[in-house]
Structures are given as C-alpha cells and as structure tokens.
C-alpha cells in the first residue's frame, strides 16, 4: 500500500492513541503515507480527516481518549452511507483502512468489504475485552486498574462503617471486567455472566452468604462486584431486592464512565504498539479482512468476521478459583 487511513470507532479505550502512534510510525517507516479520519465512521462519510505524521503522534503514547475522536455512526449502517465512505476513500487513493474499535465497529468493517475494494484491518480497542480471537484488547488492563483503584477507596469506607457495598462495573455483555476487578479487590462475591443463573437464585445465594458471614464474624465490610447488564434493573434494583427479600442493607455504586478514561497503563501501551506495528506488517504482506489479536507473547491475525461471531467466555480456571475461594469468605 502507498497510502492508508486510520480511524477510531465505538467506545473509546485507553491505548487507542498508542495504537494510532504505532500504526502511523510503522507505516511511515515503510514509506507509507497515513491519514486519520475523525469521529469514527462519520469522518469517512463526511470526508473529515487529518494527515498523520511523526510530530502529530510524537507525544500521544501516554494519553487517554483518542486524538482522532470516536463516535457512533448510524449513517454507516446504510448502503448509501457505506457507498459514500467508499467513494471518499477512492477519491483519496486510500489503499487500506485500519479501524481501531470494538465488535460493533468490526461488524461494520466486515460489511464495508462489499463497497470498498482496498485492504481492511481491525485492531481491537475496547475496555470490555469481549472480542474473540485475542487474549486481550487495548484498554482492558487500564480499565481493570482504574476500577480496582476506585473500589479500593470504596473498601476503606466499607471497612470503616462495616457496610456492604455493591459495585457495578462496565463490560457490556461480558464479565471480564467484573471477574478480574473482583479478584483484584478481594471481593467477597462476584456476579458475572458465567456464574449467573437467574435473579431469584442470585438473591438467595447472596443473602445466605451474608447471613453466614455475619454469624461467624459479626458486622464486617462485604464487597459485591457485579457486571453491568446482568441483574434486571442493575445494582440499584439488586440492592433494593436484597432489602426486601432478606432485610440486607447494601449500598449500590455504579462506577460508570471513569472506567473508560485515564492514561493507559504500560501494558496497554505495549499491546497497542505491538498490534499497531503488526497491523502494518499484515498490510505489507497483502492480508485483508483480518483482525489483529494477541496470543500469549505473539501477535496473530484472525478473520475479521470470526472476531464477532462467538461469545468470548472469561477464563474458566480463574472463575473456578474465585468460586473456591469464595467458599471461605
Ligand atoms: P463498538 O465498536 O465499541 O462495539 P458500537 O457497537 O457502537 O461500538 O459500533 C460502532 C459503530 O460501528 C457504529 O456506530 C456503526 O457506525 C458501526 N456499526 C456497528 N454495527 C454495524 C452494522 N451492523 N452495520 C454497519 N455498521 C455498524
């Protein structure tokens, strides 16, 4: 390729800038020109872009958010929108499009193949880690740390007042954040997609554990970490149901958007650098319609469509360890 385009789409994730930097620098290293479209797929349709060169990306490896801005774009879901986007890429002589985003962005990119004949590559950037074909997504490690730091503070209050706190973390339809954050915070109870059967059973389960622990230890702090989009009505409803069902008073706390922001931790910067450079290598090798993943130490490519087909489950052995340990709590 002589000229490639980058964009960031969907939910922003810490490390997207590091991926922009690595892809840009590695492309420039190989004599490839790079432009960046702004506001996700909106930039493609409305021809809003900027040239990416070394000075532009020089100081962005450590900053959260994305210099290209991110957005959702309904227009891109229509054939007319996709055609307009493809026409703009053609007019700018763009040989390849690299999209840094989540599963929705990749579904869009897969469909875009029908309109755009150039190479397409996806780099997984989402705090949810819910993309199949890669151990980790860019932003996940930072989001785990952010949530853990916040919950450590909540734990101080829970300890001081010997109260029960119920903290809801993000993750969309995936339990990676809940499980990993819960483990790192020594949560007494973790509710994730893989161990949730129905609201009634969950209530019973929590209530019997809390009654048991109160008997053995007396009043003490107790921390429940739950995935979002799981218990109907979320953390607030669960707290109110616990009060009604078992006279258990607990304080619901929805962590929310702080989990998406912040400077990327080193692990995400390194992952983004590895994936960005590897994406350019794949373009040079002539590959298209693929997503970059990481498997242990190594980057790999998987068919783009396969990354969004299957539900990626959390690590079963980690979940089993957590459940074994929970018996002691
Ligand atoms: P994420 O990439 O973080 O999962 P979204 O699910 O919001 O975020 O998707 C981001 C964007 O990808 C959407 O706003 C839209 O432009 C595009 N997209 C998502 N699904 C489709 C689809 N079925 N067809 C075309 N484009 C899509």
Boltz pocket constraint, residues with backbone or C-beta under 6 A from the ligand:
constraints:
  - pocket:
      binder: B
      contacts: [[A, 9], [A, 10], [A, 11], [A, 41], [A, 71], [A, 72], [A, 73], [A, 74], [A, 76], [A, 77], [A, 78], [A, 101], [A, 102], [A, 103], [A, 104], [A, 105], [A, 106], [A, 107], [A, 108], [A, 109], [A, 111], [A, 125], [A, 126]]
      max_distance: 6.0
